[in-house]
Amino acid sequence: MRVLLVDLDRTGFPNLALMKLSAWHKRLGHTVYLNEPIQGYDHVEASCVFSWNLKKQTRYPTPHHAGGRAFSLHDDLPHDVDHIMPDYSLYGTDYSLGVTSRGCPNRCPWCEEWRNTPYTVPHARIFEFWDRRHSHIKLLDANLLASPGVFTTLQDLAASPVTVDFNQALDIRFVDADVAHALSAVTVKPCLRFSFDSSPVDESVRRGVSALVKRGFRASQLNFYVMVGFGESFAQESYRLKLLKELGCQAHIMFYRDREGREHLPAEGSITEEELPRGSRWTIRKYVRRAGRRSR
């Protein structure tokens, strides 16, 4: 059987669900294609994470099955498919990719992860998706530090000859002395990622950064995703960024996008690059330009 797998997002980042489906179909002896323009398939499956990419469906044959968060929050892979070793040849990746937990308890209004699983539950050990030919793992857990299995995961990572990227960011609210100690045993690359999406988290940021620095991390190794454009005032948005500068951390500013893909402007106000932390320069320059759109 000829199977076409369609990645409607095509962000350049591998689609984990499609890699698992590819492994499953190949195990059954099927021939798998990814995003091929030719016709003549026996079976078509599509995946889409970002809702604004759903319109791309018209470019491909009608799928027999379509999944991903953009289609449905509750359409998960069958258990046997969800726990298979991903087919890393589908995207030609030289690192392993997976999740050790599902869900998030935070109920943030800009996020849909908790709407599917409003708590964090263990999903798999890293050995399920770690290809031993790879020396790097990207973890996609929505909120690893909230998981009951967090220390098992961190111990597995520390005991394995791999570098790790907590790609979706860790929750700074769960960082205490014990978590900081466990993280210090993991070889992190390129940096330790956290999120700082609302002002009320500021004291958790201070405590968490302090705990990590005490365990040997440099503040400059801590990179925070900072969301703007979701209703906070300019004073609140800029306060978060200035706090990271004060602490010596880095920032990657993220502009909120709604379900239609519209990128929202940050709150309006005047600020300079010099007042902001180091980090992703292009996002920092974009923030300075868009925040000061009328104040110049």
C-alpha positions, 0 to 999 in steps of 0.5 A, spaced: 500 500 500 502 507 498 501 511 504 501 519 503 503 523 510 501 530 509 505 535 514 500 541 513 504 546 517 511 545 514 515 549 519 521 545 518 520 542 525 519 535 524 512 532 526 512 527 531 505 524 530 507 523 522 514 520 524 510 515 528 505 513 523 510 512 518 514 507 522 507 504 523 506 503 516 513 501 514 512 495 519 506 493 516 510 493 509 507 499 506 511 504 502 510 511 505 511 518 502 511 525 505 508 531 502 509 528 495 505 532 489 504 526 485 497 522 485 495 515 486 496 513 493 491 508 497 491 512 503 492 519 505 493 521 513 494 529 514 497 532 521 496 540 523 498 543 529 497 550 527 489 552 525 491 557 520 495 552 516 488 548 515 487 552 509 493 548 506 488 542 505 486 543 498 493 542 496 493 535 497 488 529 496 482 528 501 485 525 507 482 518 510 484 521 516 486 528 519 489 529 526 493 534 530 491 539 535 488 544 529 483 538 527 481 536 534 484 537 541 481 530 543 484 526 537 490 522 539 494 516 536 492 509 537 496 507 543 500 502 539 502 507 534 503 513 539 508 508 543 512 506 537 519 508 535 519 514 530 521 513 523 527 519 523 528 517 516 522 521 514 525 528 516 532 526 516 533 528 523 539 526 526 536 527 533 531 523 537 524 527 539 519 525 544 515 526 550 515 523 557 509 526 559 502 529 557 498 535 559 498 541 563 495 543 570 496 551 568 489 553 564 493 558 561 487 562 557 492 563 551 494 555 551 490 549 548 494 543 551 490 543 558 483 543 554 485 536 552 489 533 559 488 538 564 493 535 569 500 532 567 501 525 567 507 520 565 507 518 558 513 514 556 521 513 558 526 516 554 528 509 551 521 508 547 523 514 542 531 515 543 534 512 537 541 510 540 545 512 534 543 519 536 547 523 541 541 529 542 534 529 544 529 534 543 523 533 549 516 536 547 513 535 554 508 541 555 509 541 562 515 536 564 516 539 571 509 538 573 509 531 571 509 525 577 515 522 573 519 528 572 525 525 577 525 519 573 525 522 566 531 527 569 535 521 572 534 517 565 537 523 561 542 524 566 544 517 566 544 517 558 550 519 553 546 525 550 545 532 550 538 535 551 533 540 549 527 542 553 524 545 547 517 547 549 520 550 555 520 548 562 515 551 568 519 556 572 514 555 578 516 548 579 523 549 580 526 548 587 532 546 590 531 539 588 529 540 581 535 545 580 539 539 583 536 534 578 537 539 572 544 540 573 546 533 572 543 533 565 547 535 559 543 541 556 544 544 549 543 549 547 540 552 553 535 551 559 529 554 556 523 556 560 517 561 559 515 567 562 508 569 559 505 573 565 507 578 570 504 574 576 510 569 575 515 574 577 517 571 584 517 564 581 522 567 576 526 570 581 526 564 586 527 559 580 533 563 577 536 563 584 536 556 585 539 554 578 544 559 579 546 556 586 546 549 582 552 552 578 548 554 572 550 561 569 544 566 568 546 567 561 544 559 560 537 560 562 533 563 556 526 565 557 520 565 552 516 571 553 509 572 550 507 579 548 500 581 545 495 578 550 492 583 554 497 585 559 499 593 559 506 596 556 508 596 564 507 589 565 510 586 558 516 591 559 517 589 566 518 582 565 523 583 560 527 588 564 526 583 570 530 578 565 535 583 564 536 584 571 537 577 573 542 576 567 538 571 563 536 571 556 529 572 552 526 570 546 520 574 545 514 571 542 508 575 539 501 571 541 497 569 534 490 567 535 487 561 531 486 565 525 494 566 525 493 573 526 499 576 530 497 581 535 501 587 537 504 588 544 502 594 548 504 600 546 510 604 549 517 607 548 523 602 550 530 601 547 534 595 546 539 597 551 533 596 556 532 589 554 535 583 556 540 579 551 537 573 547 534 573 540 536 580 537 531 579 531 525 578 536 527 584 541 528 589 535 521 587 533 518 588 540 522 595 540 519 597 533 512 594 534 511 597 541 513 604 539 509 604 533 506 611 535 510 613 541 516 616 536 
